[in-house]
Amino acid sequence: MKKTVFVFALSATLAGCGQQSSHYQFQVADLEPNLVTLSSDEFLGRMPFTEGEKITTSFLEQEFKKLGLEPGNGDSYFQDVPMVSVTSNPSERIEFKSPKGAIIAEGLKDFVIWTQRTDSLVEVENAELVFAGFGIVAPEYGWNDYKNLDVKGKIAVVLVNDPGFGTEDASLFKGNTMTYYGRWTYKYEEAARQGALGCLIVHNTIPAGYGFNVIQNSWKASKLYLDDRGQEKYKLGFEGWITLPTANKLFDLAGMKESEMLAKARKSDFQPVSLGLTASTKIEVKAEYNVSQNVVAKVTGKSKPEEVIIYSAHWDHLGIGKPDETGDSIYNGALDNASGTAALLALAKAFKTDNQPERTVVFLAVTAEEQGLWGSAFYAQNPIFPKEKTVANINMDGINPYGKMKDVSIIGVGQSEMEDLLHVELEKLGRYSAPEPNPVAGYYFRSDHFNFAKIGIPALYFGTGIDHAEKGKEYGKQLQDEYTAQYYHKAADEYDPSRWNLDGAVDDVQLLYNVGKTLSNSDKWPGWKDGSEFKAVREGYMKK
């Protein structure tokens, strides 16, 4: 059955379709106890495949039961997520050769590579290197960096980000705002679709949004992937990055200039070219299979139970790791993402306490976000509730710990009509939205809402604003910068009541609730906006 796609207007007409305001009013007490518990040392950093996972998922199940929510997966609160942990031990060097000479690149310093393959050994011997521009195939932009190229058995060398970055030309992809095609994960996916043996991305700090030191964290590290045994899915022999200086040496050996190749790659008539180089290396592999779990509960809708709105948050963090300067080795992940998980429980309580919604509201705590968004990826590939019946996703990844803010930061401005509904609710509360401060970083593609977007489900994700209610924008920006520098993905990310102010978290959770409550009592279906990479996906199956 075809659904009517509705463009949300900034007016009271939408509210007239359902309840005009929320009854439930959130308090700090709705968030703080579960935040304290989830981020405590007793939860061991909530790493998948550890005792910390068992403690966390059992706690979430019990909390959903206490609240009176129904199991979200038949008669179970769990969705099993089969996964594999792949530890890559690459050679300490890659030898690049040409008729003109050779270059020896050093592992960790010049390159970082790994593999998704589970064979005990991946060998690369004299594989040809080809330069494939940005490694993008985007029909809606009239773009194909692999045209007229057979890359099977070869290594694709590609540039980071997408052609619009640095041009100030908003008509070229999305200018400085990264599209999905600029994400490093996409480039590996596309190279695999093309049948390449491997793919090396040329690192450049500004368009990447982070230094090479971030990539170095992947050197000889274990990575989690979905267990896809029996699906016969092709995987690259290896994925990885090379530094810009190393890439320049390769281009020089090939008789090319990186700056000239970048200029050519920005044009839609770009033709991929062989570099006249070969590469040899190997990777020793250790694979371990296990099962992690998503936790899911629901409040069934009164009149349209088959139509579903999904709130999501990832329960996992980094577990126990290298001790910091204080000797603390438990990565508690208080903000990232005990706060979002505590908000998920608070929202579940509110929907259960308030009047029963017309549509079903689902609360999904997903696993392995930190390892690659795998819990939400598995859900998207194996949805409990059909995507055709899923109205929207509202995702939470870090809830404001800094006190009251006048604004929120919309991640992915211009993607879906969910942001129009958000604006309606913001206006009611006397608040406003601002675009994300660093659109080049592609944050829309870096949290769990992205996997819902990939299958066409309109997804909303907003971050903490910077316009502090008492001290202004500079102070708010300072707080966020301090978090990134001192706490993000460190053992120090703990709940500290002397440092945290949950008044702003309460405001943001109220906003999240109001958006979902209005939509749960409406008969409207938000869609994707023109120019979104996901618009055609949704329209493709909603028209059937």
C-alpha positions in Angstrom: 0.0 0.0 0.0 1.3 3.4 -0.9 1.9 5.8 1.9 1.4 9.6 1.7 4.7 11.4 2.3 4.1 14.5 4.3 6.3 17.6 4.5 6.2 18.9 8.1 5.4 22.6 8.2 6.5 25.0 10.9 3.0 25.5 12.1 0.4 24.3 14.5 -1.3 22.2 11.9 0.9 19.2 12.6 0.2 19.2 16.3 -3.5 19.3 15.4 -3.1 15.8 13.9 -2.4 14.4 17.3 -1.8 15.5 20.8 -0.6 19.1 21.0 1.7 18.8 23.9 3.4 16.2 26.1 1.9 15.3 29.5 5.0 13.7 30.9 7.6 16.2 32.3 11.1 14.9 32.9 13.2 15.4 36.0 16.8 14.8 36.8 15.7 11.8 38.8 14.5 10.2 35.6 18.1 10.1 34.3 20.6 10.2 37.0 20.2 6.9 38.8 20.5 4.8 35.6 23.3 7.0 34.4 25.2 6.4 37.6 24.6 2.6 37.4 25.5 2.1 33.8 28.7 4.1 34.0 29.9 2.5 37.3 33.0 0.4 37.5 30.8 -2.6 38.2 29.7 -2.6 34.5 33.4 -3.0 33.4 33.1 -0.5 30.5 30.3 -2.4 28.8 32.4 -4.1 26.1 30.8 -6.7 23.8 31.8 -10.3 24.5 32.9 -9.6 28.1 31.3 -9.9 31.5 30.5 -6.2 31.1 28.1 -7.1 28.3 26.3 -9.7 30.4 25.9 -7.3 33.3 24.6 -4.5 31.0 22.1 -6.5 28.9 20.7 -8.2 32.0 20.3 -4.8 33.7 18.5 -3.4 30.6 16.2 -6.4 30.4 15.3 -6.1 34.1 14.7 -2.3 33.8 12.3 -2.8 30.9 10.4 -5.4 32.8 10.2 -3.2 35.9 8.7 -0.4 33.7 6.1 -2.8 32.3 7.3 -2.8 28.7 6.6 -5.7 26.4 9.4 -7.7 24.9 10.4 -6.2 21.6 11.4 -9.4 19.7 8.5 -11.9 20.1 8.6 -13.1 23.7 12.2 -12.0 24.1 13.9 -8.7 25.0 17.0 -9.7 23.0 18.0 -9.9 19.4 21.1 -12.0 19.0 23.9 -10.4 16.9 26.4 -13.0 15.6 29.8 -11.4 15.2 33.4 -12.2 14.5 36.4 -10.6 16.1 39.2 -10.4 13.5 42.8 -9.6 14.7 45.0 -8.5 11.8 48.8 -8.8 12.2 50.1 -7.2 9.0 53.7 -7.3 7.8 55.8 -4.4 9.1 56.3 -3.2 5.5 54.8 -2.9 2.1 57.1 -3.0 -0.9 56.0 -0.8 -3.8 57.9 -1.4 -7.0 58.0 0.1 -10.5 60.5 -0.1 -13.4 62.0 3.1 -12.1 62.7 1.9 -8.5 61.1 0.8 -5.3 59.7 2.3 -2.0 59.6 0.5 1.3 56.7 1.8 3.4 56.9 1.2 7.2 53.8 -0.1 9.1 52.2 2.3 11.6 54.4 5.1 10.4 53.5 5.2 6.7 50.5 2.9 6.5 47.9 1.1 8.5 46.1 -1.9 7.0 43.8 -4.7 8.2 41.4 -7.3 6.8 37.8 -8.4 7.2 38.7 -11.8 5.8 39.0 -14.7 8.3 41.5 -16.8 6.4 44.6 -17.4 8.5 46.8 -15.6 6.0 46.2 -12.9 3.3 49.1 -12.6 0.9 49.5 -9.8 -1.7 52.2 -10.3 -4.3 53.0 -7.8 -7.0 49.4 -6.4 -7.1 48.9 -3.5 -9.5 48.0 -0.1 -8.0 45.4 2.0 -9.8 44.4 5.6 -8.9 40.5 5.7 -8.7 40.0 9.4 -7.7 37.7 9.6 -4.7 36.5 5.9 -5.2 32.9 7.0 -5.7 30.1 5.7 -7.8 27.2 8.1 -7.4 24.6 8.0 -10.3 22.6 10.9 -8.8 25.6 13.1 -9.2 26.6 11.7 -12.6 29.8 10.3 -11.1 31.7 7.1 -11.6 35.4 7.0 -10.6 35.6 3.3 -11.6 34.3 3.8 -15.2 36.1 1.7 -17.8 38.3 0.1 -15.2 38.6 -3.6 -14.3 40.0 -3.5 -10.7 39.8 -7.2 -10.0 43.1 -8.3 -8.4 44.3 -4.8 -8.1 44.7 -2.2 -5.3 42.6 1.0 -5.6 44.3 4.1 -4.3 41.6 6.7 -3.5 41.4 10.2 -1.9 39.6 11.0 1.4 36.3 12.8 1.6 34.4 13.7 -1.7 34.9 16.1 -4.6 33.0 18.9 -3.1 35.3 19.4 -0.1 37.5 22.5 -0.3 35.8 23.9 -3.4 33.2 26.2 -1.8 30.9 24.9 -4.5 27.7 23.7 -2.9 26.5 22.3 -6.3 29.5 19.9 -6.4 28.2 17.0 -4.2 27.4 19.1 -1.0 30.4 21.4 -1.0 32.2 21.3 2.4 29.5 19.2 3.9 30.6 15.6 3.7 28.2 13.2 1.9 28.0 9.5 2.5 30.4 9.0 -0.4 33.1 10.8 1.5 33.1 8.3 4.4 36.0 5.9 4.5 33.7 3.0 5.1 31.9 3.7 1.9 35.1 3.7 -0.1 36.0 0.2 1.1 32.4 -1.0 0.4 32.6 0.4 -3.2 36.0 -1.0 -3.8 34.7 -4.4 -2.7 31.7 -4.1 -5.0 34.1 -3.4 -7.8 36.0 -6.6 -7.0 39.3 -4.9 -5.9 41.9 -6.9 -4.0 42.5 -4.0 -1.7 41.9 -0.3 -1.1 44.2 2.4 0.3 42.8 5.8 1.3 45.3 8.7 1.1 45.1 10.4 4.5 44.9 14.2 4.7 44.0 15.6 8.1 41.7 18.5 7.1 39.3 16.6 4.8 39.5 13.5 7.0 38.6 15.5 10.1 41.2 13.8 12.2 45.0 13.2 12.3 46.8 10.0 11.2 47.3 9.2 14.9 43.6 8.3 15.1 44.1 5.7 12.3 47.2 4.4 14.0 44.9 3.1 16.8 43.8 0.4 14.4 47.4 -1.0 13.9 47.3 -4.7 14.8 44.0 -4.2 16.7 41.1 -6.6 16.8 38.0 -5.4 15.0 34.4 -6.7 15.3 32.3 -7.5 12.2 29.0 -9.2 11.6 29.3 -12.9 11.2 28.2 -13.4 7.6 29.3 -17.0 7.1 27.2 -18.7 4.4 26.3 -15.5 2.6 29.2 -15.6 0.1 29.9 -11.9 0.5 33.1 -10.7 -1.2 35.6 -8.9 1.0 38.7 -6.9 0.2 41.9 -8.7 0.8 42.8 -5.6 2.9 41.6 -2.2 3.8 43.8 0.7 5.0 45.3 4.1 4.8 48.6 5.6 3.7 49.9 9.0 4.8 50.0 11.9 2.4 53.8 12.0 2.3 53.8 8.3 1.4 51.2 8.9 -1.3 53.3 11.7 -2.7 56.3 9.4 -3.0 54.1 6.9 -4.9 52.8 9.5 -7.3 56.3 10.8 -7.9 57.5 7.3 -8.6 54.6 7.0 -11.1 55.6 10.3 -12.7 52.5 12.1 -11.4 51.8 14.9 -8.9 49.3 14.5 -6.1 48.0 18.1 -6.6 47.4 17.5 -10.3 45.7 14.2 -9.7 43.4 15.8 -7.1 42.4 18.5 -9.6 41.6 15.8 -12.2 39.7 13.7 -9.6 37.3 16.7 -8.9 35.9 16.5 -12.4 33.1 14.1 -13.4 35.0 13.1 -16.5 37.9 11.8 -14.5 39.3 8.6 -15.8 41.0 6.1 -13.4 44.6 5.4 -14.3 47.2 2.7 -13.5 50.1 4.0 -11.4 52.5 1.6 -13.0 53.3 0.3 -9.5 52.9 -3.0 -7.7 52.6 -3.8 -4.0 53.6 -6.8 -1.9 52.7 -7.6 1.7 50.9 -10.1 3.9 48.6 -10.2 6.9 48.3 -13.0 9.5 44.8 -13.3 10.8 43.1 -14.7 13.9 39.3 -14.9 14.0 37.0 -15.6 16.9 33.2 -16.0 16.6 30.7 -15.1 19.3 27.2 -13.6 19.8 26.4 -10.2 21.2 22.9 -8.8 21.8 20.7 -5.9 21.1 18.1 -5.3 23.8 14.6 -4.3 22.6 11.3 -3.5 24.3 8.1 -1.8 23.1 4.9 0.0 24.0 2.2 -1.2 21.6 0.2 1.4 19.8 -3.6 1.7 20.4 -5.0 2.2 16.9 -2.0 1.6 14.6 0.1 -1.0 16.3 1.7 -2.1 13.1 3.3 1.4 12.5 6.5 1.8 14.5 8.7 4.6 15.8 12.1 3.4 17.0 14.2 5.2 19.7 17.8 3.9 19.7 21.0 4.2 21.7 24.1 2.1 21.9 24.8 0.4 25.3 28.4 -0.5 24.6 31.7 1.2 25.3 35.4 0.3 25.3 35.7 -2.0 28.3 39.0 -2.4 30.1 42.0 -1.0 28.4 45.4 0.7 29.0 45.6 2.4 32.4 45.7 6.2 32.3 48.0 8.4 34.3 45.9 7.8 37.5 46.0 4.0 37.0 42.3 3.8 35.9 41.8 1.1 33.3 38.0 1.0 33.1 36.6 3.0 30.2 33.2 3.8 31.8 31.8 5.8 28.9 29.5 7.9 31.0 28.6 10.4 28.3 29.4 7.9 25.5 26.9 6.3 25.8 25.6 5.6 29.3 23.8 8.9 29.1 22.0 8.0 25.9 21.1 4.6 27.3 19.8 6.2 30.5 17.7 8.5 28.3 16.3 5.5 26.4 15.1 4.1 29.7 13.7 7.4 30.8 11.8 7.7 27.5 10.5 4.2 27.9 9.1 5.1 31.3 7.5 8.2 30.0 5.7 6.4 27.1 4.6 3.7 29.4 3.3 6.2 32.1 1.6 8.6 29.7 -1.4 7.9 27.6 -1.0 5.0 25.3 0.3 6.2 21.9 -1.6 5.4 18.7 1.5 3.9 17.0 3.9 1.4 18.6 7.0 2.9 20.1 10.1 0.7 20.3 13.2 1.2 22.5 16.3 -0.4 21.0 19.6 -0.5 22.8 22.2 -1.7 20.3 25.6 -3.3 20.6 29.0 -2.7 19.1 28.5 0.9 18.0 32.1 1.7 19.0 33.4 -1.1 16.8 31.6 0.0 13.6 27.8 0.5 14.2 27.4 -3.3 14.0 24.4 -3.7 16.3 22.3 -1.3 14.3 23.7 -2.7 11.1 22.5 -6.1 12.0 19.1 -4.8 13.0 18.8 -2.9 9.6 19.7 -6.2 7.8 17.3 -8.2 10.0 14.6 -5.8 11.1 12.2 -7.1 13.8 9.7 -4.5 12.6 9.4 -4.2 8.8 11.1 -1.1 7.3 7.9 -0.4 5.3 6.0 0.0 8.6 8.8 1.9 10.4 7.8 5.6 10.5 11.1 7.0 11.8 14.2 6.5 14.0 15.2 8.9 16.8 18.8 8.2 17.9 20.7 9.3 21.0 24.5 9.2 21.4 25.6 11.5 24.2 23.1 13.6 26.2 24.0 17.2 27.2 26.0 17.2 30.5 26.8 20.9 30.6 23.6 22.6 31.8 20.8 24.4 30.0 21.4 25.3 26.4 19.3 27.5 24.1 20.1 25.5 21.1 20.7 22.0 19.8 23.0 21.0 17.0 21.3 19.1 14.1 23.5 16.5 12.7 22.9 16.2 8.9 21.0 19.4 8.2 18.7 19.1 5.2 18.5 15.3 5.2 15.0 14.5 6.4 11.7 16.0 7.3 12.3 14.8 10.9 14.2 18.0 11.5 11.1 20.0 10.6 9.1 18.3 13.3 12.0 19.0 15.6 11.8 22.7 14.8 8.1 22.7 15.7 8.9 21.3 19.1 11.9 23.5 19.6 9.8 26.6 18.9 7.2 25.5 21.5 10.0 25.3 24.1 11.6 28.7 23.1 14.7 27.0 21.8 16.4 26.9 18.4 18.6 24.7 16.2 22.0 25.3 14.7 23.8 23.3 12.0 26.6 21.0 13.3 29.8 23.0 13.8 32.0 20.7 11.7 30.0 19.3 8.7 33.2 18.1 7.0 33.5 15.4 9.7 30.4 13.5 8.5 28.9 12.9 11.9 25.6 11.9 10.2 27.3 8.7 9.1 29.0 8.0 12.4 26.2 6.9 14.8 23.5 4.3 14.7 20.8 6.4 13.0 22.9 6.0 9.9 22.0 2.3 9.5 18.3 3.2 9.6 19.0 5.9 7.0 20.7 3.4 4.7 17.5 1.4 4.5 15.5 4.5 3.9 14.0 5.1 7.4 14.0 8.9 8.1 16.4 9.3 11.1 16.8 12.2 13.5 20.0 12.7 15.5 20.9 16.0 17.3 23.9 16.9 19.4 24.4 19.2 22.4 24.2 22.8 21.5 26.8 25.4 22.4 24.6 28.4 23.3 24.8 28.1 27.1 21.8 29.7 28.8 23.8 31.6 31.3 27.3 32.0 29.8 26.9 32.1 26.0 28.4 30.3 23.0 32.1 30.7 23.8 31.6 29.0 27.1 29.5 26.2 25.6 32.1 25.6 22.9 34.8 25.5 25.5 33.0 22.8 27.5 32.7 20.6 24.4 36.3 21.1 23.5 37.4 20.2 27.0 35.3 17.0 26.8 36.9 16.0 23.5 40.4 16.7 24.8 40.1 15.3 28.3 37.4 12.7 28.4 36.3 11.4 24.9 37.2 7.6 24.7 39.3 7.9 27.8 39.0 6.2 31.2 38.2 9.7 32.6 34.7 9.7 31.0 33.0 9.0 34.3 29.9 10.5 35.9 31.0 13.3 38.3 28.2 15.3 39.8 30.6 18.1 40.6 31.3 18.4 36.8 28.0 17.4 35.3 24.8 19.4 35.2 21.8 17.4 34.1 19.4 20.2 33.8 20.2 20.5 30.1 20.0 16.7 29.6 16.4 16.9 31.0 15.6 19.6 28.4 17.0 17.5 25.6 15.2 14.3 26.6 12.0 16.3 26.9 12.5 17.5 23.4 13.2 13.9 22.2 10.0 12.8 23.9 7.9 15.6 22.5 9.0 14.8 18.9 8.3 11.1 19.2 5.1 11.6 21.1 3.7 14.0 18.5 4.7 11.6 15.7 3.3 8.5 17.6 -0.1 10.2 17.7 -0.1 11.4 14.1 -1.0 9.6 10.8 1.8 11.3 8.9 4.9 9.8 7.4 8.0 12.0 7.3 10.2 11.6 4.2 13.6 12.5 2.9 14.4 15.9 1.5 15.5 16.6 -2.0 19.2 16.0 -2.3 19.4 13.3 0.4 21.3 10.2 -0.5 18.5 8.1 1.1 15.5 9.6 -0.6 15.4 7.1 -3.5 15.7 4.2 -1.1 12.6 5.0 0.8 10.5 6.0 -2.2 11.5 2.8 -3.9 9.7 0.5 -1.5 7.0 2.9 -0.2 5.5 3.2 -3.7 4.9 -0.5 -4.0 
